[in-house]
Amino acid sequence: MINKLQEIQQSIKEFSDRLTPTNLKIAYKAKMTNYEMKLCHEISEDKQLQLEYVLSKMAHFKETSDYRLYNKDFANFV
């Protein structure tokens, strides 16, 4: 249990170290949760895309009716 918690803490630290002020501005303006930011990070690594690009796509997605009304999955949007 302690090892799992340490792994989670380490992954959060690594993720936060990679964020630039521009990335944080995009996430803040879009009112992204930590989960949404982590999801963007995973998508950017999986699809070999820039994190800033994926964050801006998430910000745009959160403004659409797919997100607001239907809570559709963002992974299919990118």
N, C-alpha and C positions, 0 to 999 in steps of 0.2 A: 504494500500500500504506500509506504513512504517512497519507494523507488519510483512508482507511477507518478506520485505528486511531484517529485523532483524532475522527472522527464517533462511533465506539463509545464512546470515553471521555467525550465530551460528552453523549451520551444517557444514560450511566450516572450522570453527575453531575446532570443535570436530574432523573432519576428519584429519586435519593437525596435531593435537595433537597425533593422533594414529600412525602416520608414524614414522618409525625408520630410522636411517641413511642408513641401508641396503636397505630398501624399496625405499628410495629416490635415491640411486645409481642405482638401477634397472630401475626406471622410467626415470632417467636422461639419462642413456646409450641408452634406447630405444626411447628417444625423445617423451615421452608420453605427451599428453595434459592434462590439468586439468580434462577435461571431461572423458578421458580414465582412469585416475587414480580414479576418482569418480565411474566410471562404475566397475572397478576392486573391489573397496571397497564394492559396492552394491552386486556384485556377491559373494564375499567372505562371506558376512553376510547371504545372501539367501541360499547358498549351504553349509554353515558351513565349509569353507575352510580357510586355512591360507592366509592372505593377500599377504605375500611374494610369495607363490606358484602361486596365481592368477596373480600377477604382472609379474612374470617370464614367465607365459604362454602368457600373453599379449605381452611381449617383443619378444617371439618366434613367435607369430602370426603376428606381424608387419613385420617380415622378410619373410613371406610366400607370394606366389603369390595371395592367396585368398584376402589378405589385399591390396597389391600393385595394382593388376590389376582389381579386382572385387569389392573391398570395402565390402566384406562380413561381416556379423555381428559377433562380437567376442563372444557374449553370447552363441552361438551355438558351439563355438570352445572348450570351457572349459569342 
